[in-house]
Every structure is written in C-alpha cells, then in structure tokens.
Amino acid sequence: MKVDRSAIRKVLQRVRNTRAYSWALSTSDLAVLQLSVRRRRPIRGSQVGSRRSIILAPTGHGNIGDQAMVEALIDLLDGPILVITNGEGALAQPLSYEKHVTVVPIPGLVDGLPVVRARAVGQFVEALKEADDFFVIGADSMDGLYNTSSSLSRVNLLSLASKMGVQSTAVGFSWSDNAKEVVVERLRSLPADVRLCVRDPLSVERLQASGVPVIPSADIVFTHSRRQVTAKEDAWAKDTDSPVAVINASGLIHKTTDLTEDYLAVVRHVLDLGFKVVLLPHVIRTTDDDLAVLESIAGELNDPRVLLVESLLRPAQVAAILEHASLIVTGRMHLAILGLSQGIAPITLSTQGKVEGLYKLFKLDDFSISPARNWSTIAIPLIDKLVANMGMHRFHINDELARIRDAALVSTTNR
C-alpha cells in the first residue's frame, strides 16, 4: 500500500495549528524545566559587571540576512555569548569575533515535536542556569506562517527563560496579517517581563490589535557596521567610472513565480542607463537558491558589464560592495536593509507584508513592489525616478537613519 506523504504532511500541519498541540508543546517543555531545576540550583552573573547572554539564532543555513542579524546582535552585547543553532552548518559563515562567542547546535530545540524534543529542551535549560539574558532572533519566523510548531517553540523558550529569572527578549521580528491564531494566543500568555521587540510599524499595529503587548523597534541589522572588502568585486567596481547597481533575485519567490523575464528587462534597462550590474545572491541553499536564478539571468545576458557573485558572502562583504552602489533591486529584505543603512533607496519585491512595514519606517512606501509577473513595468519608471532624484533620496534616508538605529538598539537596552 502506497503512503500518501503529502496527505500526512497536511494532516500534521492542521494538528500543529490547534490549541491542543500548543498545550502539549508547552506542557512538555515546562515538565522538562521543572525536572531540570530540581537537579541543580541556577547560577548566574558570576562575573561582576558582566552579563552572560544566550542567542537563539534564526534558521540560517545559507542565508546572509539571518547571519547579519546574529552578527549585529553579538556586536551589541558584552560578556560571554552562547549562540544556539538548530544544527551543524546553520550559520551561513563561521563566526569570527574577538569576543568570547561559543556556537552550540541543539537539533530539535525549535523544530522538534512535544516530548520528542525533551532532551533538546533539557540542554537549553542547563545553559539558562548560567545566563542573564536570552534573545530569540525572531525575523519572520514568529507568526507561524512558515512553521507553526517552530514559532510556538520559540515562544515557549522565551517563557521558560523568564520562569528561570533570565531576561527574555524576542529581537526584531515581523508579524503577518495572516498570523496563526494559536501563536497569538501563546504570545498573550507570556510572562509580563518578556520583551517583544517588533521591527516595523505595521507589525506593531497588527500585534497590538490582537492584544499582544509589544515594544516598537527596528531590525537589528541597522546597527551592523562591519566591512570586509572582497578583492574581485572591489577591483571590478573600481575598474571604470560607471555607477554600480546591485540586483538580487529571490529563490523563494522563484519557487512560485518565474520572474526571469522581468529581471532581464530591469537589468537591460539599468545597463542602458550606463550602470554596471552586480548580480548578488543573498541566500544559497537547495530549498530557495538565489544563485540558481541569477545564473540563469547572467547566462541570458552574457554581458561583460554584468558581474555574477558565485559564492555566499559575509554580511560585511555585502556591505563593502554596497559602498560602490547607487541603485539596488532585491527580492531579499536584508539586502535592502544593508542598502538603506548606506543611504540607498532600494526597490524590494515584497513577501509576507514585512517589506511594507520596513518602508513605512522610512516613509518610502512606493519602493515596495508585489512580486507578480510584469513587475518590471512598475520598477523601470521607479528606477528612472530614483536615478533622477538620487541625492534627494539619499538625504532623506540619512536623515531618518539615526532615529531608526536608536529604535534597533531598544532590543538590548533597559535590561
């Protein structure tokens, strides 16, 4: 008898969206906490003036944006830092810091089922006994749209840490208007001292309308300041006086909608304006690979004025490339954030409503475009407008950046 795996997955997904599943997950986690705390008394803050922090990293696995969030948060913290990932190789690149940073994979902590993840939760609780602060980098993984069980797990971990007297904070996350109600209910039940730092005004409005107390913030990557020059891209950018445009195509969007023809139209238009073009992947992995899409575009163009970056760069390397750029078109939000941080107004293909919220921070609503076929007919006039008013847009963005960076810092202040 052939097993219909697709049908099984659909049933499991429906189960994970239920209150019963949420109850089972939280009850199982709480039982682990109670057993573990009995075995050893919590000890924290053994060094005077030094706070020990735990960071639960986002999914990562080939995503520069997730890596940038981890690095930016590390730069803002003092004292020993433990970074927990969901598996080996979860970070896009190895962390390289002069600070005391330890990376520990705990498989199953976020994506494990009730009871089955008891061992992983036990490891987490043991780590908490020596921590003062716990940070969940929420990104777009808190509202249950990608994986309801993983979202509930992150909320539960915030609750467990709070119950152990550890200051708990969800850092820089977005919230969809289609969020799973079971996750909303779990957020409402969190202890009052858990800090939910939400990164855009739309997400703040949505959560407040659902009765969830939040702290308005901004994406932590707005504080990212590292630079690392890559010789090949730097030499190419400096080779002529032509302005540089950086263009990204999202493999996630490509999974549902092939926008190759629109990208070709945009790149050709940008080349006609006198730009050189860097095709820059922001995510390289099997599930939603930017590089595969960009390789197709580069092959079709076959133009020496187009440079394809063929490996996954560090956030600091991306930021160094953007120092040469005056135009960005992207399907990935954190590339837009790194561009905005340098005064560039990026055009971004929007997914899940998170990009619209980002642009509201800057009062630049027109620069978010729906990723539908023929989006190039909207983007090309917008590019012309940007090129004609580049100085004005740069001035406007730079005028807003200090306020937005201060908002991003809220996640690590008042602890």
C-alpha positions as CSV (number, residue, x, y, z in Angstrom):
1,M,0.0,0.0,0.0
2,K,1.4,3.3,-1.1
3,V,1.6,6.0,1.6
4,D,0.4,9.5,0.6
5,R,3.1,11.6,2.3
6,S,1.6,14.8,1.1
7,A,-1.7,14.0,2.8
8,I,0.1,13.1,6.0
9,R,2.0,16.4,6.0
10,K,-1.3,18.3,5.5
11,V,-2.8,16.5,8.5
12,L,0.2,17.2,10.7
13,Q,0.1,20.8,9.7
14,R,-3.6,21.1,10.8
15,V,-2.7,19.4,14.1
16,R,0.1,21.9,14.7
17,N,-2.3,24.8,14.3
18,T,-4.5,23.5,17.2
19,R,-4.7,24.7,20.8
20,A,-4.2,21.0,21.8
21,Y,-0.8,20.9,20.1
22,S,0.2,24.2,21.6
23,W,-0.8,22.9,25.1
24,A,1.1,19.7,24.6
25,L,4.3,21.5,23.5
26,S,4.2,24.0,26.4
27,T,3.3,21.3,29.0
28,S,6.1,19.1,27.8
29,D,8.7,21.9,27.9
30,L,7.5,23.0,31.4
31,A,7.9,19.5,32.7
32,V,11.5,19.4,31.5
33,L,12.2,22.7,33.2
34,Q,10.8,21.5,36.5
35,L,12.8,18.3,36.5
36,S,16.0,20.1,35.5
37,V,15.7,22.9,38.0
38,R,15.4,20.3,40.8
39,R,18.7,18.7,39.8
40,R,20.8,21.9,40.1
41,R,20.4,25.3,41.6
42,P,20.5,28.1,38.9
43,I,23.7,30.2,39.0
44,R,24.1,33.4,37.0
45,G,26.1,36.6,36.9
46,S,29.3,35.1,38.4
47,Q,31.4,37.9,37.0
48,V,30.7,41.4,38.4
49,G,29.6,43.8,35.6
50,S,29.5,41.0,33.0
51,R,26.2,39.7,31.6
52,R,26.1,36.3,30.1
53,S,23.9,36.1,27.0
54,I,22.3,33.3,25.0
55,I,21.2,33.9,21.4
56,L,18.8,31.6,19.6
57,A,19.9,32.1,16.0
58,P,17.3,32.0,13.2
59,T,17.2,29.1,10.7
60,G,20.2,30.3,8.7
61,H,21.6,27.6,6.5
62,G,22.9,29.7,3.7
63,N,21.0,33.0,4.4
64,I,23.1,36.2,4.7
65,G,20.3,38.1,6.3
66,D,20.0,35.6,9.2
67,Q,23.8,35.8,9.6
68,A,23.7,39.6,9.7
69,M,21.1,39.6,12.5
70,V,23.3,37.2,14.6
71,E,26.4,39.3,14.0
72,A,24.7,42.6,14.7
73,L,23.3,41.4,18.0
74,I,26.7,39.9,19.1
75,D,28.3,43.3,18.4
76,L,25.9,45.0,20.8
77,L,26.4,42.6,23.8
78,D,29.1,42.5,26.4
79,G,30.3,39.4,28.2
80,P,30.3,35.7,27.2
81,I,27.8,34.8,24.5
82,L,26.4,31.4,23.6
83,V,24.8,31.1,20.2
84,I,22.4,28.2,19.8
85,T,21.6,27.0,16.3
86,N,19.2,24.3,15.1
87,G,22.0,22.2,13.6
88,E,25.5,22.0,12.3
89,G,26.2,24.5,9.5
90,A,23.1,26.6,10.4
91,L,25.1,29.8,10.2
92,A,25.9,30.9,6.6
93,Q,29.5,31.5,7.6
94,P,31.6,30.7,10.7
95,L,31.5,33.5,13.3
96,S,34.9,35.3,13.7
97,Y,35.0,37.5,16.7
98,E,37.4,38.8,19.3
99,K,34.7,38.4,21.9
100,H,34.1,35.1,23.7
101,V,31.4,33.5,21.5
102,T,30.6,29.9,21.6
103,V,28.3,28.2,19.0
104,V,26.4,25.1,20.1
105,P,23.9,23.3,17.8
106,I,20.9,21.8,19.6
107,P,19.0,19.9,16.9
108,G,15.2,19.6,17.7
109,L,15.1,22.6,20.0
110,V,13.0,24.6,17.6
111,D,11.5,22.0,15.2
112,G,11.1,19.0,17.5
113,L,7.7,17.6,18.5
114,P,6.3,17.6,22.0
115,V,8.1,15.1,24.3
116,V,10.4,14.1,21.5
117,R,12.3,17.4,22.0
118,A,12.7,16.9,25.7
119,R,16.4,16.2,25.5
120,A,17.0,19.4,23.5
121,V,14.9,21.5,25.9
122,G,16.9,19.9,28.8
123,Q,20.2,21.1,27.1
124,F,18.7,24.6,26.7
125,V,17.6,24.8,30.4
126,E,21.1,23.7,31.6
127,A,22.5,26.6,29.5
128,L,20.0,29.0,31.0
129,K,21.3,28.3,34.5
130,E,24.4,30.3,33.7
131,A,22.7,33.1,31.7
132,D,21.5,36.6,32.5
133,D,19.9,37.3,29.1
134,F,18.2,35.2,26.4
135,F,17.5,36.6,22.9
136,V,15.4,35.0,20.3
137,I,16.1,36.5,16.8
138,G,12.6,36.4,15.6
139,A,12.9,37.6,12.0
140,D,10.0,36.3,10.0
141,S,9.7,33.0,12.0
142,M,7.4,34.1,14.9
143,D,4.0,34.3,13.3
144,G,3.5,30.6,12.4
145,L,3.3,31.1,8.6
146,Y,6.4,29.1,7.8
147,N,6.2,26.6,10.6
148,T,3.6,26.9,13.4
149,S,5.4,24.4,15.6
150,S,8.7,26.2,15.3
151,S,7.0,29.5,16.2
152,L,5.4,28.0,19.2
153,S,8.7,26.5,20.3
154,R,10.4,29.9,20.2
155,V,7.6,31.5,22.3
156,N,7.9,28.6,24.8
157,L,11.6,29.1,25.1
158,L,11.1,32.8,25.9
159,S,8.6,31.7,28.6
160,L,11.0,29.1,30.1
161,A,13.8,31.6,30.3
162,S,11.6,34.1,32.0
163,K,10.5,31.5,34.6
164,M,14.2,30.9,35.4
165,G,14.7,34.6,36.1
166,V,16.6,35.2,32.8
167,Q,15.7,38.5,31.0
168,S,14.0,37.3,27.8
169,T,13.7,39.2,24.6
170,A,12.4,38.5,21.1
171,V,14.6,40.6,18.8
172,G,13.5,42.3,15.6
173,F,10.6,40.3,14.2
174,S,7.8,40.9,11.7
175,W,4.2,39.9,12.0
176,S,1.9,39.0,9.2
177,D,-1.8,39.9,8.9
178,N,-2.3,36.1,8.4
179,A,-0.6,35.0,11.6
180,K,-1.7,31.8,13.1
181,E,-4.2,32.4,16.0
182,V,-2.7,29.7,18.1
183,V,0.6,31.6,18.2
184,V,-1.2,34.8,19.0
185,E,-2.8,33.1,22.0
186,R,0.5,31.8,23.2
187,L,2.1,35.3,23.0
188,R,-0.7,36.7,25.1
189,S,0.1,34.2,27.8
190,L,3.8,35.1,28.1
191,P,5.0,36.4,31.4
192,A,4.8,40.2,31.6
193,D,8.6,40.7,31.7
194,V,9.2,39.1,28.3
195,R,10.2,41.8,25.9
196,L,8.7,41.5,22.3
197,C,10.7,44.0,20.2
198,V,8.9,44.3,16.8
199,R,10.8,45.7,13.9
200,D,8.2,47.7,11.9
201,P,5.1,49.8,12.4
202,L,2.7,47.5,10.5
203,S,3.7,44.5,12.7
204,V,3.3,46.6,15.8
205,E,-0.2,47.6,14.7
206,R,-1.2,44.0,14.0
207,L,0.1,42.6,17.3
208,Q,-1.4,45.4,19.3
209,A,-4.8,44.9,17.6
210,S,-4.5,41.2,18.7
211,G,-4.0,42.3,22.3
212,V,-0.3,41.4,22.4
213,P,1.9,44.0,24.3
214,V,5.0,44.9,22.2
215,I,7.9,47.3,22.1
216,P,8.3,49.2,18.8
217,S,11.8,48.6,17.5
218,A,13.7,48.3,14.2
219,D,15.7,45.5,12.5
220,I,18.9,44.8,14.5
221,V,20.9,44.8,11.2
222,F,20.5,48.6,11.0
223,T,23.3,48.6,13.7
224,H,25.6,46.3,11.6
225,S,28.7,48.3,10.8
226,R,31.4,45.8,9.8
227,R,33.1,46.0,6.4
228,Q,35.3,43.4,4.6
229,V,36.4,44.1,1.1
230,T,36.5,41.3,-1.5
231,A,39.3,41.8,-3.9
232,K,37.5,40.6,-7.1
233,E,34.3,42.6,-6.6
234,D,36.2,45.7,-5.4
235,A,38.5,45.8,-8.4
236,W,35.6,45.3,-10.8
237,A,33.6,48.1,-9.2
238,K,36.6,50.5,-9.5
239,D,37.6,49.4,-13.0
240,T,35.5,52.2,-14.7
241,D,33.7,55.3,-13.7
242,S,30.3,53.7,-14.4
243,P,27.8,53.7,-11.5
244,V,27.1,50.3,-9.9
245,A,23.7,48.7,-9.5
246,V,23.3,45.6,-7.2
247,I,20.5,43.3,-8.2
248,N,19.2,40.2,-6.4
249,A,16.6,37.6,-7.4
250,S,15.0,35.6,-4.6
251,G,14.9,31.9,-5.0
252,L,12.0,31.8,-2.5
253,I,9.8,33.9,-4.9
254,H,11.1,31.9,-7.9
255,K,9.6,28.7,-6.4
256,T,6.1,30.0,-7.0
257,T,6.5,32.6,-9.8
258,D,9.1,32.7,-12.5
259,L,10.1,36.4,-12.9
260,T,13.1,35.9,-15.1
261,E,11.8,37.9,-18.0
262,D,11.1,40.8,-15.7
263,Y,14.6,40.7,-14.2
264,L,16.0,40.6,-17.7
265,A,14.0,43.7,-18.6
266,V,15.2,45.5,-15.5
267,V,18.8,44.7,-15.9
268,R,18.8,45.7,-19.6
269,H,17.2,49.0,-18.7
270,V,19.8,49.6,-16.0
271,L,22.6,48.8,-18.4
272,D,21.1,51.2,-20.9
273,L,21.2,53.9,-18.2
274,G,25.0,53.5,-18.0
275,F,25.3,51.3,-14.9
276,K,27.4,48.2,-14.3
277,V,25.5,45.5,-12.6
278,V,26.4,43.1,-9.8
279,L,24.1,40.1,-9.6
280,L,24.3,39.2,-5.9
281,P,22.8,36.1,-4.2
282,H,21.7,36.6,-0.6
283,V,20.6,33.0,0.0
284,I,22.4,29.9,-1.4
285,R,20.8,26.6,-0.4
286,T,18.8,23.8,-2.1
287,T,15.3,24.9,-0.9
288,D,15.3,28.5,-2.2
289,D,18.5,29.2,-4.0
290,D,19.1,32.8,-5.3
291,L,22.3,31.8,-7.2
292,A,20.5,29.4,-9.5
293,V,18.1,32.1,-10.6
294,L,20.9,34.7,-11.0
295,E,23.0,32.2,-13.0
296,S,20.1,31.9,-15.5
297,I,19.8,35.6,-15.8
298,A,23.5,36.1,-16.2
299,G,23.7,33.4,-18.9
300,E,20.9,35.0,-20.8
301,L,22.5,38.4,-20.7
302,N,26.1,37.3,-21.4
303,D,27.3,40.9,-20.9
304,P,30.8,41.9,-19.6
305,R,29.2,44.8,-17.7
306,V,27.4,42.2,-15.5
307,L,29.3,40.5,-12.7
308,L,27.8,37.4,-11.1
309,V,28.8,36.7,-7.5
310,E,29.0,33.0,-7.3
311,S,29.5,32.3,-3.6
312,L,27.8,33.3,-0.4
313,L,29.5,36.4,1.1
314,R,29.6,37.6,4.6
315,P,27.3,40.4,5.6
316,A,30.4,42.7,6.0
317,Q,31.5,41.8,2.4
318,V,28.0,42.6,1.1
319,A,28.1,45.9,2.9
320,A,31.5,46.7,1.3
321,I,30.1,46.0,-2.2
322,L,27.2,48.3,-1.5
323,E,29.6,51.1,-0.7
324,H,30.2,51.2,-4.5
325,A,26.4,51.0,-5.4
326,S,23.9,53.8,-6.0
327,L,21.0,51.5,-7.1
328,I,19.6,48.3,-5.6
329,V,16.8,46.0,-6.7
330,T,16.3,43.0,-4.5
331,G,14.0,40.2,-3.5
332,R,15.6,39.8,-0.1
333,M,14.8,42.2,2.7
334,H,18.1,42.3,4.5
335,L,19.9,43.3,1.3
336,A,17.5,46.2,1.3
337,I,18.3,47.0,5.0
338,L,22.1,46.9,4.3
339,G,21.5,49.3,1.4
340,L,19.3,51.7,3.4
341,S,22.0,51.7,6.1
342,Q,24.2,53.3,3.5
343,G,21.7,55.9,2.3
344,I,20.5,53.9,-0.8
345,A,16.8,53.7,-1.5
346,P,16.3,50.0,-2.7
347,I,13.5,48.7,-4.7
348,T,12.3,45.5,-3.0
349,L,9.9,42.7,-4.1
350,S,7.7,42.2,-1.1
351,T,6.7,38.9,0.6
352,Q,4.5,38.3,3.7
353,G,4.0,42.1,4.3
354,K,7.3,42.5,6.1
355,V,8.8,44.8,3.4
356,E,5.9,47.2,3.5
357,G,6.5,47.6,7.2
358,L,10.2,48.3,6.6
359,Y,9.5,51.1,4.1
360,K,7.0,52.7,6.5
361,L,9.9,53.3,8.9
362,F,11.5,55.5,6.1
363,K,8.2,56.9,4.6
364,L,9.2,55.3,1.3
365,D,6.0,53.2,0.6
366,D,6.4,53.4,-3.2
367,F,9.6,51.3,-3.2
368,S,7.9,48.0,-2.2
369,I,6.6,46.1,-5.2
370,S,4.4,43.0,-5.3
371,P,6.3,40.0,-6.9
372,A,3.9,39.3,-9.7
373,R,4.6,38.9,-13.4
374,N,5.2,42.2,-15.2
375,W,6.5,43.9,-12.0
376,S,9.2,45.3,-14.3
377,T,6.6,47.7,-15.7
378,I,6.4,49.3,-12.3
379,A,10.1,49.0,-11.4
380,I,11.5,50.6,-14.5
381,P,9.7,54.0,-14.1
382,L,10.7,53.9,-10.4
383,I,14.3,53.3,-11.3
384,D,14.2,56.3,-13.6
385,K,12.7,58.4,-10.8
386,L,15.4,57.2,-8.4
387,V,18.2,58.0,-10.8
388,A,16.9,61.5,-11.4
389,N,16.5,62.2,-7.7
390,M,19.3,60.1,-6.1
391,G,20.7,62.9,-4.0
392,M,17.3,63.8,-2.6
393,H,16.5,60.2,-1.6
394,R,19.9,59.7,0.0
395,F,19.5,62.9,2.1
396,H,16.0,61.7,3.2
397,I,17.2,58.2,4.2
398,N,20.3,59.5,6.1
399,D,18.0,62.0,7.9
400,E,16.0,59.0,9.2
401,L,18.8,56.6,10.0
402,A,19.8,57.9,13.4
403,R,16.2,57.5,14.7
404,I,15.9,54.1,13.2
405,R,19.2,52.9,14.6
406,D,18.2,54.1,18.0
407,A,15.0,52.1,17.6
408,A,17.0,49.0,16.8
409,L,19.1,49.4,19.9
410,V,15.9,49.1,22.1
411,S,16.3,45.3,21.9
412,T,19.5,45.4,24.0
413,T,18.8,48.4,26.3
414,N,16.8,48.6,29.6
415,R,17.7,45.1,30.5
